[in-house]
Amino acid sequence: MLHQIQEIDTRLFLFLNGQQAPWADALMYWATQRNTWIPLYALLLLWLVWQYRQRAVGTIAALLLTILIADQTTSGLLKPWVARLRPCYVTYLQGKVHLVVESCGGQYGFASSHAANSVGLAVALWLLLGKKLSALRWFFVAWAVLVSYSRIYVGVHYPFDVLAGALIGSGAAWLAIWTIRRTLKPNWRL
């Protein structure tokens, strides 16, 4: 059964990774780089503080806790425990992987930290912002999808790595918000 799942994941990876275009290579290279998004994170933090003043403390704490839980679950726990090679390191896939980045990254790829962190942030913002600021909520959903898909496109993650990362990020957002609400009581909500 596990072998069949791996086979489906590999076929899906090769299909998605094989959808290449020069403009998409440039876009996905840019989207997958962590440093690309530092200005976005800074703007988000500044906007939260400007918009919500003291109430932003709990929100920022929930976002930081989301990233901490998501990142440590994927990088600190799952990658060394599962020890699933990234597709760019798999011998029988050499020559078939369209590798857009210079470095494949760490040896293991399950589950995707990029997907966990970006989806976790998007889900946390979705839950925290409620129905207000709908455009901002949808922007972060689209951003998380772009970042997550970029990991497959550039050749460093299987689709199931990304899916698992997205599920972990979603769970991390729920857990972080629940924890912060219990800690700071209901007065911190936006």
C-alpha positions as CSV (number, residue, x, y, z in Angstrom):
1,M,0.0,0.0,0.0
2,L,2.8,2.4,0.9
3,H,4.6,1.6,-2.3
4,Q,1.4,2.4,-4.3
5,I,1.1,5.8,-2.5
6,Q,4.7,6.6,-3.3
7,E,4.2,5.6,-6.9
8,I,1.2,7.9,-7.3
9,D,3.1,10.7,-5.5
10,T,6.1,10.3,-7.9
11,R,3.9,10.3,-11.0
12,L,2.0,13.4,-9.8
13,F,5.3,15.0,-9.0
14,L,6.8,14.3,-12.4
15,F,3.7,15.6,-14.1
16,L,3.5,18.9,-12.1
17,N,7.3,19.4,-12.1
18,G,7.3,18.8,-15.9
19,Q,4.9,21.7,-16.6
20,Q,7.7,24.1,-17.5
21,A,7.9,27.6,-19.0
22,P,10.7,30.1,-18.8
23,W,8.4,32.8,-17.2
24,A,7.2,30.2,-14.7
25,D,10.8,29.2,-13.8
26,A,11.5,32.8,-12.9
27,L,8.3,33.2,-11.0
28,M,8.6,30.0,-9.0
29,Y,12.3,30.6,-8.3
30,W,11.3,33.9,-6.8
31,A,8.3,32.5,-4.9
32,T,10.2,29.7,-3.3
33,Q,12.9,31.8,-1.8
34,R,12.4,32.6,1.9
35,N,14.0,36.0,1.8
36,T,11.6,37.1,-1.0
37,W,8.8,37.4,1.6
38,I,10.6,39.3,4.4
39,P,9.1,42.7,3.2
40,L,5.6,41.1,3.2
41,Y,6.1,39.9,6.8
42,A,7.4,43.3,7.9
43,L,4.4,45.0,6.2
44,L,2.0,42.6,7.8
45,L,3.5,43.2,11.3
46,L,3.5,47.0,10.9
47,W,-0.1,47.0,9.6
48,L,-1.3,44.8,12.5
49,V,0.4,47.2,15.0
50,W,-0.9,50.3,13.2
51,Q,-4.4,48.9,12.8
52,Y,-5.0,47.2,16.2
53,R,-2.4,48.8,18.5
54,Q,-2.3,46.8,21.8
55,R,-4.7,44.2,20.6
56,A,-2.1,43.3,17.9
57,V,0.1,41.6,20.6
58,G,-2.1,38.5,20.9
59,T,-2.5,38.3,17.1
60,I,1.3,38.6,16.5
61,A,1.9,36.0,19.3
62,A,-0.6,33.6,17.6
63,L,1.1,34.1,14.2
64,L,4.6,33.5,15.7
65,L,3.4,30.4,17.6
66,T,1.8,29.1,14.4
67,I,5.1,29.3,12.6
68,L,7.1,27.8,15.5
69,I,4.7,24.8,15.8
70,A,4.6,24.3,12.0
71,D,8.3,24.6,11.4
72,Q,9.4,22.5,14.3
73,T,6.9,19.8,13.5
74,T,8.1,19.5,9.9
75,S,11.8,20.2,10.2
76,G,12.6,19.2,13.7
77,L,10.4,16.1,14.0
78,L,9.1,14.7,10.7
79,K,12.0,15.1,8.3
80,P,14.5,13.3,10.4
81,W,12.0,10.7,11.6
82,V,10.4,9.8,8.2
83,A,13.7,10.3,6.3
84,R,12.0,10.5,2.9
85,L,14.5,11.7,0.3
86,R,13.6,14.8,-1.7
87,P,12.9,13.9,-5.4
88,C,16.0,15.8,-6.5
89,Y,18.1,13.3,-4.4
90,V,16.4,10.1,-5.7
91,T,18.8,8.3,-8.0
92,Y,16.2,6.9,-10.5
93,L,14.7,10.3,-10.9
94,Q,18.0,11.9,-11.9
95,G,17.5,13.5,-15.4
96,K,13.7,13.6,-14.9
97,V,13.5,16.3,-12.3
98,H,13.3,19.9,-13.5
99,L,15.4,21.5,-10.8
100,V,15.0,25.3,-10.9
101,V,17.0,26.2,-7.7
102,E,20.8,25.9,-7.3
103,S,20.5,23.7,-4.3
104,C,18.1,20.9,-3.5
105,G,18.1,21.8,0.2
106,G,18.4,19.3,3.0
107,Q,18.3,15.6,2.2
108,Y,14.8,14.9,3.5
109,G,11.6,16.5,2.4
110,F,8.6,15.1,4.3
111,A,6.9,17.3,5.2
112,S,7.3,20.6,3.5
113,S,8.2,23.4,5.9
114,H,7.5,26.0,3.3
115,A,3.9,24.7,2.9
116,A,3.5,24.3,6.6
117,N,4.6,27.8,7.4
118,S,2.8,29.6,4.6
119,V,-0.5,27.7,4.9
120,G,-0.2,28.1,8.7
121,L,0.1,31.8,8.4
122,A,-2.7,32.1,5.9
123,V,-5.1,29.9,8.0
124,A,-4.2,31.9,11.2
125,L,-4.9,35.2,9.4
126,W,-8.1,33.7,8.0
127,L,-9.3,32.7,11.5
128,L,-8.1,35.9,13.2
129,L,-9.4,38.4,10.7
130,G,-12.9,36.9,10.5
131,K,-15.2,38.2,7.8
132,K,-13.6,41.6,7.8
133,L,-10.7,42.3,5.4
134,S,-11.8,39.6,3.0
135,A,-9.4,40.7,0.3
136,L,-6.4,40.4,2.7
137,R,-7.5,37.0,3.7
138,W,-7.8,35.8,0.1
139,F,-4.5,37.4,-0.8
140,F,-2.7,35.3,1.9
141,V,-4.5,32.1,0.7
142,A,-3.3,32.7,-2.8
143,W,0.1,33.5,-1.5
144,A,0.2,30.2,0.5
145,V,-0.9,28.2,-2.6
146,L,1.8,29.9,-4.7
147,V,4.6,29.2,-2.2
148,S,3.4,25.6,-1.6
149,Y,3.2,24.8,-5.4
150,S,6.5,26.4,-6.0
151,R,8.2,23.7,-4.0
152,I,6.9,21.0,-6.4
153,Y,7.7,23.1,-9.5
154,V,11.3,23.8,-8.5
155,G,11.8,20.1,-7.9
156,V,12.4,19.8,-4.2
157,H,9.2,18.3,-2.8
158,Y,6.6,15.7,-3.8
159,P,3.0,16.7,-3.8
160,F,2.2,14.7,-0.7
161,D,5.1,16.4,1.1
162,V,3.3,19.7,0.4
163,L,-0.1,18.4,1.3
164,A,1.2,17.1,4.6
165,G,2.9,20.4,5.3
166,A,-0.4,22.3,4.5
167,L,-2.3,20.1,6.9
168,I,0.3,20.5,9.6
169,G,0.3,24.3,9.1
170,S,-3.5,24.4,9.4
171,G,-3.4,22.4,12.6
172,A,-0.6,24.6,13.9
173,A,-2.8,27.7,13.3
174,W,-5.7,26.2,15.2
175,L,-3.5,25.1,18.1
176,A,-1.7,28.4,18.3
177,I,-4.9,30.5,18.3
178,W,-6.5,28.2,20.9
179,T,-3.4,28.5,23.1
180,I,-3.1,32.3,22.8
181,R,-6.9,32.7,23.5
182,R,-6.7,30.6,26.6
183,T,-3.6,32.4,27.8
184,L,-4.6,36.0,27.1
185,K,-8.4,35.6,27.6
186,P,-11.0,36.9,25.1
187,N,-9.9,40.6,25.3
188,W,-7.2,40.3,22.7
189,R,-9.3,39.5,19.6
190,L,-9.3,41.8,16.7
